[in-house]
Amino acid sequence: MTVFAVEYVYAADSTATRDEQRPEHRAWLAGLAEDGRLLTSGPYGDGAGALLIFKVQDEARLNDLLKQDPFAVAGTIAGIRTTEWTPVIGLLAAHAS
C-alpha cells in the first residue's frame, strides 16, 4: 500500500454547490476513513481547496476512487495534484510501511 497526498483546488464559483454537497462528501470521506483508505483530510483555511491523505494500493486505484467523490461528481473541483508521500515522523509515519 502507498500513501498519497492529494490536493484539491476548488472551482472559484463552486461555494454554493460545495455547501450543498458537503454532507454527502463528508459521509463518503468518513466511509473511506472507516475502512482505512483515508488517513486524514481537511479544507485549507482560505477555502480555496483541501488536503487529503490516502493509503491505497496504487495511483490508478486512487484516481478511480477520487472520481467517486461527491464534490468531483458535482464539478466543484477545478484541479487535483496527487503526490506519493512517505511520512517519516509523526502520527502518520506508522502508515508508511
C-alpha positions in Angstrom: 0.0 0.0 0.0 1.1 3.5 -0.8 0.4 6.8 0.9 -0.6 9.7 -1.3 -1.1 13.4 -0.6 -4.0 14.8 -2.6 -4.6 18.5 -3.0 -7.9 19.7 -4.2 -8.3 23.2 -5.8 -11.9 24.2 -5.7 -13.6 25.9 -8.7 -13.9 29.6 -7.8 -17.7 29.7 -8.3 -18.5 26.5 -6.5 -19.1 27.6 -2.9 -22.9 27.1 -3.0 -22.6 23.7 -4.7 -19.9 22.6 -2.2 -22.1 23.7 0.7 -25.0 21.7 -0.7 -22.8 18.6 -1.4 -20.7 18.8 1.8 -22.8 16.3 3.9 -22.6 13.7 1.2 -18.9 14.5 0.6 -18.1 14.1 4.3 -20.1 10.9 4.6 -18.1 9.5 1.6 -14.8 10.5 3.3 -16.0 9.0 6.6 -16.6 5.7 4.9 -13.1 5.8 3.4 -11.6 6.6 6.8 -13.5 3.8 8.4 -12.1 1.2 6.0 -8.5 2.6 6.3 -8.1 4.2 2.9 -8.3 7.8 4.1 -5.9 8.7 6.8 -6.9 12.3 7.3 -8.4 15.2 5.4 -9.5 18.8 5.7 -10.0 22.1 4.0 -7.4 24.9 3.7 -8.1 27.9 5.9 -8.6 30.2 2.9 -11.4 27.9 1.5 -9.6 27.5 -1.9 -9.1 23.8 -1.6 -8.3 20.8 0.7 -5.6 18.3 1.6 -6.5 14.6 1.8 -4.1 11.8 2.7 -4.9 8.3 1.4 -3.4 4.9 1.7 -4.3 2.8 -1.3 -2.8 0.1 -3.5 -1.7 2.3 -6.3 -2.3 5.6 -8.1 -4.7 4.1 -10.6 -7.0 2.9 -7.8 -6.7 6.3 -6.1 -7.7 8.1 -9.3 -10.8 5.8 -9.6 -11.7 6.5 -6.0 -11.4 10.3 -6.4 -13.8 10.2 -9.3 -16.5 9.0 -6.8 -16.1 12.0 -4.5 -19.5 13.8 -4.5 -17.5 17.1 -4.9 -15.9 15.7 -8.1 -19.3 14.4 -9.4 -20.8 17.9 -8.8 -17.9 19.6 -10.6 -16.7 21.7 -7.7 -13.0 20.6 -8.1 -11.0 22.6 -10.6 -7.7 20.8 -10.1 -6.2 17.8 -8.3 -2.5 17.3 -7.5 -1.6 13.8 -6.4 1.9 13.0 -4.9 3.2 9.8 -3.5 4.2 10.7 0.0 6.3 9.0 2.8 5.5 10.2 6.3 8.7 9.7 8.3 8.0 11.3 11.7 4.7 11.9 13.5 1.3 10.3 13.8 1.1 9.2 10.2 4.6 7.7 10.0 3.3 4.2 11.0 1.2 4.2 7.9 4.2 4.4 5.5 5.1 0.8 5.7 
